[in-house]
Amino acid sequence: MTMISYLTTIRFGFDESDALSDELKAVGIARPLVVTDRGIIAAGLAERVLAKAGGAHWPVFEGTPSNPTEEAAHQALAIYTAEKCDGLVAIGGGSPIDLAKAVALLATHEGPLEQYAAILGGVPKISASIAPVIAVPTTAGTGSEVGRAALITLRDGRKLGFVSPHLIPVRAICDPLLTLGLPSGLTAATGMDALSHCVETYLSPRVNPPADAIALDGATRIIGNLTRAVAHGDDREARWQMMMGALQGGLCFQKGLGAVHGLSHALGGLTEPSLHHGTLNAVLMPAVMRFNAEAITDKIARLRAALGLSAHADVADFFAGLNVDLKLPRGLRAMGVSAGVIDDMTRKAAQDHSTGTNPRLIDVAGYRQIFEQSWE
């Protein structure tokens, strides 16, 4: 077992999910609300995590949507309040973890939720009084277990980022064994999500060498193990490396992301079709890399090295080929996205909190170019 103290305290290793009760005591949570989703319940993962912690009688909210919503946050909050909970345990991928963060915020701060959105000046309004969250990820993807942001779709359809160091879970328990049963398609999509975090963080123009180092190491781990994990879901070493790479993506993206996430956040707010965040990131990556090419010439050599590419390899083409190898959709149209949403999506993307740290200045016209190239 490895204990890491960086942004928060992380238990990392096989069977570390057995230590949930220890971490609850360490942070003073006596009656948590468990936030998860129906897929995690059906797979038996929630029961597995809770069994050794004596959590059979804890209140559970299992209605987390694939893209967490303000409505779901209030539904979970009602249970939290009625059951007199004093903290949360989030079990699942990024959606339950982000939803738990929203509940923790609403439980301790006056509404409405909208006022705390980053693009609406809400960052300084989020105080340290937030309810404690322990995150137990069951995918190697979002890094939300150590991230300072929660992405929530409001009732009016806007998918906004809520960003604060106080939103970082007080504990993360990363047990690669919880990912062994993850289907190959979801392994591929969540793995590309983690890779996009590492790549966009490294390319962000902000100066943060420690984050860059973490990002490059994480990218190397993911590239070296993603296809193995997809092809052989029971490969313990590949799963360990993928979960570490995803964790590193979450640790480093405090530096800022870019246009991949700016547009995927906007598209993730669509109610129909409901789009998987990691798959969106994978599909958008080639076009974003081409758009940013002129602004990343000083960094591209180190990125190629981290990805195991030759000195003159086309990185955008590499990502496009990787998507094909992983059997991910070839474009937004294949994901069910209508060309008719382009105006709304590009406008929302230009306003997203990730847009400001894209390496090349981007506006609605730039996002239109990326959308069009990613649609076919």
MOKA-V269178 format. One record per backbone hydrogen bond with DSSP energy under -0.5 kcal/mol. CO is the residue of the C=O (numbers start at 1). NH is the residue of the N-H. If there is no record, write none. Layout:
((CO NH) (CO NH))
This chain:
((2 4) (2 12) (4 6) (4 10) (6 8) (8 6) (9 172) (10 4) (10 12) (11 174) (12 2) (13 16) (15 18) (16 19) (17 20) (19 23) (20 24) (21 25) (22 26) (23 27) (24 28) (24 29) (25 28) (28 30) (31 86) (31 87) (32 34) (33 35) (33 89) (34 36) (34 61) (35 91) (36 64) (37 41) (38 42) (39 43) (40 45) (40 46) (41 44) (44 48) (45 49) (46 50) (47 51) (48 52) (50 53) (50 55) (51 54) (55 58) (59 34) (60 62) (61 36) (62 38) (68 153) (69 73) (70 74) (71 75) (72 76) (73 77) (74 78) (75 79) (76 80) (77 81) (78 82) (79 83) (80 85) (81 84) (87 33) (88 134) (89 35) (89 91) (90 136) (92 138) (93 97) (94 98) (95 99) (96 100) (97 101) (98 102) (99 103) (100 104) (101 105) (102 106) (103 107) (104 131) (105 108) (105 109) (112 115) (113 116) (114 117) (117 120) (117 122) (118 121) (122 125) (122 126) (123 126) (125 127) (127 130) (132 88) (133 135) (133 170) (133 171) (134 90) (135 173) (136 92) (139 141) (143 146) (144 147) (148 164) (150 152) (150 162) (152 154) (152 160) (153 70) (154 157) (158 154) (158 160) (160 152) (161 118) (161 163) (162 150) (164 167) (165 168) (170 9) (171 135) (172 11) (172 174) (173 175) (174 13) (174 176) (175 178) (176 179) (177 180) (179 182) (183 187) (184 188) (185 189) (186 190) (187 191) (188 192) (189 193) (190 194) (191 195) (192 196) (193 197) (194 198) (195 199) (196 200) (197 201) (198 202) (199 203) (200 204) (201 204) (206 208) (208 212) (209 213) (210 214) (211 215) (212 216) (213 217) (214 218) (215 219) (216 220) (217 221) (218 222) (219 223) (220 224) (221 225) (222 225) (222 226) (225 229) (226 230) (227 231) (228 232) (232 235) (234 236) (235 239) (236 240) (237 241) (238 242) (239 243) (240 244) (241 245) (242 246) (243 247) (244 248) (245 249) (246 250) (247 251) (248 252) (249 253) (252 255) (253 256) (258 262) (259 263) (260 264) (261 265) (262 266) (263 267) (264 268) (265 269) (266 269) (267 270) (273 275) (276 280) (277 281) (278 282) (279 283) (280 284) (281 285) (282 286) (284 288) (285 289) (286 290) (287 291) (288 292) (289 293) (290 293) (292 295) (292 296) (293 296) (296 299) (296 300) (299 303) (300 304) (301 305) (302 306) (303 307) (304 309) (305 308) (310 313) (313 315) (314 318) (315 319) (316 320) (317 321) (318 322) (319 323) (320 324) (321 325) (322 326) (323 328) (324 327) (331 335) (332 335) (332 337) (333 336) (338 341) (339 342) (341 345) (342 346) (343 347) (344 348) (345 349) (346 350) (347 351) (348 351) (349 352) (352 355) (354 357) (355 358) (363 367) (364 368) (365 369) (366 370) (367 371) (368 372) (369 373) (370 374) (371 375) (372 376) (374 332) (375 333))
